[in-house]
Amino acid sequence: FLGNKPQSLKEEQDPPLIKWIQPIYKKTLLWVTAHFKSVLGCSFIICLAAVLTFFNLDNKFLPELREGHYIVHTTSIPGTSLQESIRIGTQLSKQFLEIPGVESVSQWAGRAERGADTFGSHYSEYEVRLTPLSGGREQQQVLDNLRQILDDFPGILYEANTFLTERVDETISGYTSPVVVNIYGNDLYSLDSKAQAVAEIIRSIPGATDVQLRSSPGTPLLQVHLDLDKLLLWGLKPEQVISTIQTAYEGHVTGKNIQGNRIYNVAVALAPELRTQSESIASLPIRTEDGRLIMLSQVADILHSEGRYNILRQGAQRKQTVTSNVTNRDMDSFMQELKTRVLNEIPFSANSYPEFTGAAVEQAQAKKDLILHSLLASAGVLIFIYIAIGNIRHVALAMVNLPFSLIGGVLAVVISGATLSVGSIVGFVTLFGITVRNSIMLLSHYQHLVQVEGKKWNMDTVILGAQQRLPSILMTALVTALAMLPIAFNSDNPGREIMGPMAAIIIGGLLSSTILNLLLLPSMLFRYGKFTK
């Protein structure tokens, strides 16, 4: 009677719920033990399926960020006038404002006269602000509608993304796209042809969007070649002709108009309707020294040609750049397919070569570094577990809980439709730590029962130890899951893009690992464990 009193006292102190669960748990544990091979085989198949699914999940280092607004970049044909860019922007802005959830749209066209950017008048940028408290699903719907409108609008190329995502991409590669292919060489025409071939390959890869050449050729130019002999005949100097052309097209300040406390410059320029007609420059009047007026065509040859508004260089080499975004596709597999096809389908000479860079490459490297550091940390954890347990066989059995937890974690990712991001990786690392802790709790208690309390290692001890550890393992899993539930709910909403997937993985992994830890691990320890006094 005295020997059973502590156990009886403990049973009297157990909560009513635990008293009700323990008999059911004992029957279930006995059934699992009786059908051990079948349960183990099914669990192995499920774990194998989870591992295969894990390696086939789409992954993206940073998830889609929900900031409440989008930045849209558009480029039309090089040489497009500023007025035409504004006209296009007005039409796009009207269509953007018709999208449910869009609050305001503003356009920025061309560049400032002394601006640091090299954009031409064919370039525009739009800030699309959404209504407050827009959810993740609503924001994604707005982005899809924006891209649909831009796809249907003729004559433009575009990019559309959130501001923070663009800043990350631009900081890494200098461009607002995650996929960047630089082609280096000396001949501009060769670079253009290879860049066009790369762009065609990118467009043919599933998931590619917003494909652009960053230094577009074909900018229309009007070249004026002065004939020095004719200038001498008319007694003109080149400076006089250049000054007249500059006055006609840029304007020349000739005076000031004072109205109250405001001063306005008075400038002379060619009429706006004439400045937009390339033929009018031939009739531009030039005054000679004797006061006669002649046309510019009498002293110059006027030719139509083409060029480019910028030439890209890096490391004292010319380059042409192709950029792209990726949607609904795993970034790593996209980059791998892109590299393979470009290197196999496009011939490169000794003087030209491609470079694959951008946020996609840097994020892939960062993910590899994170996984490597996690593995190194796991190795250190294994050493400490071995020090605590002192048995290699038991350490290996404790690690069985890792694939158990992987089942629920992968299932959570599949059900939520998310991708593996940095938050997901952190979630799996955290989950593995919690589940291994539950295994250690069960192992250490079995050691205590055998080595301290002197019980024999048999089925009765297995059931007793599992029943005694049932409350602590259940409470650990339940409290952790309840703490993570508010974060996992609506994980695609603003502010939860990284923490939400992490919480969902922890909850799903705790569910599967706790069930298998309580039902299958005791039977595995009974068959393969070795506890001695």
Secondary structure by P-SEA (a helix, b strand, c coil): cccaaaaaaaaaaccaaaaaaaaaaaaaaaaaaaaaaaaaaaaaaaaaaaaaaaaaccccccccccccbbbbbbbccccccaaaaaaaaaaaaaaaaacccccbbbbbccccccccccccccbbbbbbbccccccaaaaaaaaaaaaaaaaaccccccccccaaaaaaaaaaccccccbbbbbbcccaaaaaaaaaaaaaaaaacccccccccccccccbbbbbbbcaaaaaaacccaaaaaaaaaaacccccccccccccbbbbbbbbccccccccaaaaaabbbbccccccccccccbbbbbbbbbcbbbbcccccbbbbbbccccccaaaaaaaaaaaaacccccccccccccccaaaaaaaaaaaaaaaaaaaaaaaaaaaaaacccaaaaaaaacaaaaaaaaaaaaaaaacccccaaaaaaaaaaaaaaaaaaaaaaaaaaaacccccccccaaaaaaaaaaaaaaaaaaaaaaaaaacccccccccccccaaaaaaaaaaaaaaaaaaaaaccaaaaaaacccccc
